[in-house]
Amino acid sequence: MTGQIDRFMIQYDYLIVGSGLFGSVCARELTDAGFKCLVIEKRNHIGGNVYTESIEGINVHKYGAHIFHTDDKNIWNYVNKYAEFNRYTNSPLGLHKNKLYNLPFNMNTFYQLWGVSKPSEAREIIEKQIKEFGFKNPKNLEEQAISLVGKDIYEIFIKGYTEKQWGRSALDLPAFIIKRLPLRFTYDNNYFSDKYQGIPIGGYTPMIENMLKGIEVKTNVDFLSDKKQWIKQTKNIVYTGALDAFYNYQFGVLEYRSLDFNNESINIENYQGNAVVNYLDKNVPYTRIIEHKHFEFGNQKSTYITKEYPKEWQMGDERYYPINDDKNSVLSKLYKDLALKEKSVFFGGRLAEYRYYDMHQVIASALSLVKKLSNDD
């Protein structure tokens, strides 16, 4: 009798938990493949962390700046099916002791730093510092960074910002956090080297709405608070929430860094002249100020800024950056091993995989999962 009730209650082929990029791409592709999907979202809006909200005519990135970039033409073509992208190029500035520097590290930066104008001059300074201060076997982030870029670049651009971001001394952070630090010996302020880059005209929310068009979506629904009941109503689940939360933290809690946002509407046309300015000094409590109108070349009479304050994550906070140290790596593997044993629950996205993803990587991963699921069925 129980089996008959369960079969009667099954209403969907796939329940998609979370309406961020991963969940929305899966929902779209599975629906187009002929499966009946339901998307449920814990927040009161769709879009996950790429959600944008129109405030006084300005599309505000509510969970931090999101600039789409990729070298993959197929991924670029995919997102352009759901939104028209502008030509925004990410060229952040860094402020250190009241002096502005161009980022990423390029010839403009080196000229501002040392007054050199030729690539050979910059290379000579960096190589000399690496030789003088570098380490053959870096034991921590500080030693690793100096071994890659030298002492000046590390102390001005990396040390204070990184220690604020992670809430720890660079001496206590593992070396593998920084695998490479790109140095450009050209006058190029484009932060990303990818071929395709931009931001959806009108923000990310309309793009997600287009992805989910014709698909049933329920917001303000907490899957984990009624997990057993939801499982009864669907054949399969694509879960994009926190991995440890799915298993009721049975091995312990995976750690993250979180953010607080201080938002301000200002009655002037232009506050800082750039979408993103990083504050590199450790004594400044926020890591950057975002002026949202510049993402879409806005000409509004007022402006809207957000200051980002990094903080230790506590239960109830938004999860942003996984702490990929030895302790959390061991813990996440325990949960991932459990997830691999699931027959009808599929985990994907930054929270469910406990890893940092760029947006194009999220989409590629979602498309890969859908291809696997479609072939299996």
C-alpha positions in Angstrom: 0.0 0.0 0.0 2.8 2.4 0.8 4.4 1.9 -2.6 1.0 2.7 -4.3 0.7 5.9 -2.3 4.2 7.0 -3.2 3.7 6.3 -6.9 0.4 8.3 -6.8 2.2 11.2 -5.0 5.0 11.5 -7.6 4.2 14.6 -9.6 7.5 15.5 -11.1 10.4 13.9 -12.9 12.8 16.3 -11.3 12.7 18.6 -8.3 15.3 21.3 -8.7 16.3 22.7 -5.3 17.6 26.2 -5.9 17.0 28.7 -8.7 20.6 30.0 -9.1 22.5 29.5 -12.3 23.1 25.8 -11.8 19.5 25.0 -10.9 18.0 27.2 -13.6 20.1 25.7 -16.4 19.3 22.2 -15.2 15.6 23.1 -15.1 15.6 24.6 -18.5 17.5 21.8 -20.2 15.6 19.0 -18.5 12.3 20.6 -19.4 13.4 21.0 -23.0 14.3 17.3 -22.9 10.7 16.4 -22.0 10.9 16.0 -18.3 8.5 17.7 -15.9 10.3 19.9 -13.4 9.6 21.9 -10.3 12.0 24.5 -9.0 11.8 25.5 -5.4 13.8 28.4 -3.9 14.4 29.2 -0.2 14.7 32.9 -0.8 11.9 35.2 -1.8 13.4 35.7 -5.3 14.9 33.6 -8.1 18.5 33.8 -9.3 20.5 32.8 -6.4 23.6 35.0 -5.9 23.4 36.5 -9.4 20.1 38.1 -8.5 19.9 41.8 -9.5 17.2 44.2 -8.2 16.2 47.5 -9.9 16.6 50.3 -7.4 15.9 53.8 -8.7 16.5 52.6 -12.2 19.9 51.0 -11.3 20.4 47.2 -11.5 21.9 46.4 -8.2 24.0 43.2 -7.8 22.5 42.2 -4.4 25.1 39.5 -3.5 28.2 41.1 -4.9 29.5 42.0 -8.3 29.0 39.4 -11.0 30.8 39.9 -14.3 30.3 37.1 -16.9 33.4 36.0 -18.7 34.4 32.9 -20.7 36.6 31.6 -23.4 34.1 29.0 -24.3 32.1 30.1 -27.4 29.4 27.5 -26.7 28.8 28.8 -23.2 28.8 32.4 -24.5 26.2 31.5 -27.1 24.2 29.7 -24.5 23.8 32.6 -22.2 23.1 34.9 -25.1 20.0 32.9 -25.9 18.5 34.3 -22.7 19.9 37.8 -22.5 21.6 40.4 -24.6 25.0 41.3 -23.0 26.7 44.6 -23.0 30.4 45.3 -23.6 31.3 45.9 -20.0 35.0 45.2 -19.3 36.1 44.6 -15.7 38.9 47.1 -14.9 39.0 47.5 -11.1 41.2 49.9 -9.2 43.1 49.3 -6.0 43.5 52.0 -3.3 46.5 51.9 -1.1 47.4 54.7 1.2 45.3 57.1 -0.8 47.0 56.2 -4.1 45.1 54.5 -6.9 46.6 51.6 -8.9 45.3 49.7 -11.9 44.4 46.1 -11.5 45.3 43.4 -12.5 49.1 43.8 -12.2 50.2 45.2 -15.6 52.5 47.9 -17.0 50.2 50.6 -15.8 50.5 49.2 -12.2 54.3 48.9 -12.5 54.6 52.5 -13.7 52.4 53.7 -10.8 54.5 51.6 -8.4 58.1 52.1 -9.6 58.0 54.7 -12.4 59.1 52.1 -15.0 57.7 52.3 -18.5 59.4 49.3 -20.2 58.5 45.6 -19.6 62.2 44.7 -19.2 62.5 47.2 -16.4 59.5 45.8 -14.5 60.7 42.2 -15.0 64.1 43.1 -13.7 62.6 44.5 -10.4 60.2 41.6 -9.9 62.9 38.9 -10.6 65.4 40.6 -8.3 62.8 40.7 -5.5 61.8 37.1 -6.0 65.5 36.1 -5.9 66.1 38.2 -2.8 63.0 37.5 -0.8 61.5 34.4 -2.4 61.2 30.8 -1.0 62.0 27.6 -2.8 59.4 25.6 -0.8 56.7 28.1 0.3 55.0 27.0 3.5 52.2 29.6 3.6 50.4 32.2 1.5 52.9 35.0 2.2 55.9 32.9 1.1 54.1 31.7 -1.9 53.0 35.1 -3.1 56.5 36.7 -2.6 57.9 33.8 -4.5 55.6 34.6 -7.4 55.6 38.4 -7.6 58.2 39.8 -5.2 57.9 41.8 -2.0 56.5 45.1 -3.2 53.5 43.7 -5.1 52.8 41.4 -2.2 52.9 44.0 0.5 50.9 46.6 -1.3 48.3 44.6 -3.3 48.0 41.2 -1.6 48.8 41.1 2.1 46.2 43.5 3.6 43.4 42.6 1.2 43.9 38.9 1.6 44.1 39.0 5.4 40.8 41.0 5.5 39.2 38.7 3.0 40.0 35.5 4.9 40.2 36.9 8.4 43.6 35.3 9.0 47.2 36.2 8.9 48.8 35.4 5.5 51.3 33.3 7.6 48.4 31.1 8.7 46.9 30.6 5.2 48.0 27.6 3.1 50.3 28.3 0.1 47.9 26.5 -2.3 45.3 29.3 -2.1 47.5 31.2 -4.5 48.6 28.9 -7.3 49.4 31.7 -9.7 49.4 35.5 -9.8 49.2 36.7 -13.4 51.7 39.5 -14.3 51.0 41.3 -17.5 53.8 43.2 -19.2 51.4 45.1 -21.4 49.4 48.2 -20.7 46.1 46.3 -20.3 43.7 46.9 -17.5 41.2 44.2 -18.5 41.0 42.0 -15.4 39.9 38.9 -17.4 41.8 37.6 -20.4 38.7 35.7 -21.6 37.5 36.3 -25.2 33.9 36.9 -24.2 32.9 39.3 -21.4 29.9 41.4 -20.4 26.8 41.9 -18.2 23.2 41.2 -19.2 21.5 44.4 -20.3 18.8 44.9 -17.6 20.6 42.7 -15.1 20.8 39.0 -14.4 17.3 38.5 -13.0 15.6 38.8 -16.5 18.1 36.3 -17.8 17.1 33.8 -15.1 13.4 34.6 -15.7 13.9 33.7 -19.4 15.6 30.4 -18.5 12.7 29.5 -16.2 9.9 30.5 -18.6 7.1 28.0 -18.6 8.6 26.1 -15.6 6.8 25.8 -12.3 8.7 27.8 -9.6 7.9 28.2 -5.9 9.8 30.7 -3.8 10.0 30.9 0.0 10.2 27.2 0.2 12.8 25.5 2.4 13.5 22.0 1.0 15.3 20.8 4.1 12.5 21.7 6.5 10.3 19.1 4.7 12.8 17.0 2.8 11.0 13.6 3.2 7.7 15.0 1.9 9.4 16.6 -1.2 11.3 13.4 -1.9 7.9 11.6 -2.1 6.7 13.9 -4.8 9.5 13.5 -7.3 11.4 10.8 -9.0 14.8 12.6 -8.9 16.3 15.6 -7.2 18.9 18.1 -8.4 20.1 19.7 -5.2 22.2 22.9 -5.2 22.1 23.8 -1.5 24.7 23.3 1.2 26.1 19.8 1.1 26.6 19.4 4.8 23.1 20.7 5.5 21.5 18.0 3.3 23.1 15.4 5.6 22.1 17.3 8.7 25.7 18.1 9.5 26.3 14.6 10.7 30.1 14.8 10.2 30.3 18.5 11.3 29.9 21.9 9.7 31.8 23.0 6.6 33.3 26.4 7.0 32.9 29.5 4.8 33.7 33.2 4.7 30.7 35.4 4.5 30.0 39.0 3.6 28.0 41.9 5.0 26.8 44.6 2.5 26.4 48.2 3.4 24.2 49.8 0.7 23.7 53.5 0.1 21.7 55.5 -2.4 23.6 58.8 -3.0 22.1 61.9 -4.7 25.0 62.5 -7.0 25.6 61.3 -10.6 29.0 59.7 -10.0 30.6 58.5 -6.7 33.9 56.8 -7.7 34.0 56.8 -11.5 34.4 53.0 -11.7 32.3 50.0 -11.0 34.8 48.4 -8.6 37.4 49.9 -6.3 39.3 47.6 -4.0 40.5 48.9 -0.7 43.9 47.2 -0.1 44.8 48.6 3.4 44.0 46.2 6.3 42.8 49.1 8.5 39.9 49.8 6.1 37.2 47.3 7.2 35.7 46.8 3.8 37.4 45.1 0.9 35.7 47.0 -2.0 33.1 49.5 -3.0 30.8 48.7 -5.9 29.1 51.5 -7.8 26.4 49.5 -9.7 25.4 52.0 -12.4 28.8 51.7 -14.1 28.2 48.0 -14.9 25.6 49.2 -17.4 27.1 52.6 -18.2 24.1 54.3 -16.4 23.4 58.0 -16.8 20.9 58.2 -13.9 21.0 61.5 -11.8 21.7 59.5 -8.6 23.9 56.6 -7.8 23.9 53.5 -5.6 27.0 52.0 -3.9 27.7 48.9 -1.9 30.6 48.4 0.6 31.6 44.7 1.1 32.7 43.7 4.6 34.1 40.2 4.9 33.4 38.2 8.0 33.5 34.8 9.6 30.5 32.7 8.5 28.1 31.6 11.2 25.0 29.5 10.9 22.3 31.5 9.3 24.7 33.7 7.3 25.0 33.5 3.5 27.8 31.1 2.4 30.3 32.7 0.0 33.8 31.4 0.0 34.6 27.8 1.1 37.6 27.5 3.5 39.7 25.1 1.6 42.1 24.1 4.3 43.0 20.6 5.3 40.3 20.3 7.9 37.5 21.2 5.6 38.9 19.2 2.7 38.7 16.1 4.8 35.3 16.9 6.0 33.9 17.8 2.5 35.2 14.4 1.2 33.2 12.6 3.8 30.1 14.3 2.6 31.0 13.9 -1.1 31.4 10.2 -0.6 27.9 10.0 0.8 26.6 12.0 -2.1 28.1 9.6 -4.6 26.0 6.8 -3.1 22.7 8.6 -3.8 20.7 7.0 -6.6 18.2 9.7 -7.3 19.7 12.9 -5.8 22.3 14.8 -7.9 24.4 17.5 -6.3 25.7 20.5 -8.2 26.8 24.1 -7.9 29.2 25.9 -5.5 27.4 24.9 -2.2 26.6 21.3 -3.1 30.1 20.7 -4.3 31.8 22.9 -1.7 34.0 24.7 -4.2 34.3 28.2 -5.7 32.9 28.4 -9.2 32.9 31.2 -11.8 29.6 31.6 -13.6 30.7 30.0 -16.9 32.0 27.0 -14.9 28.6 26.6 -13.1 26.8 26.6 -16.5 29.2 24.1 -18.0 28.9 21.8 -15.0 25.1 22.0 -15.1 25.0 21.2 -18.9 27.3 18.2 -18.2 25.0 16.9 -15.5 21.9 17.2 -17.7 23.7 15.4 -20.5 24.5 12.6 -18.2 20.9 12.4 -16.8 19.4 12.5 -20.3 21.6 9.7 -21.5 20.9 7.6 -18.4 17.1 8.0 -18.9 
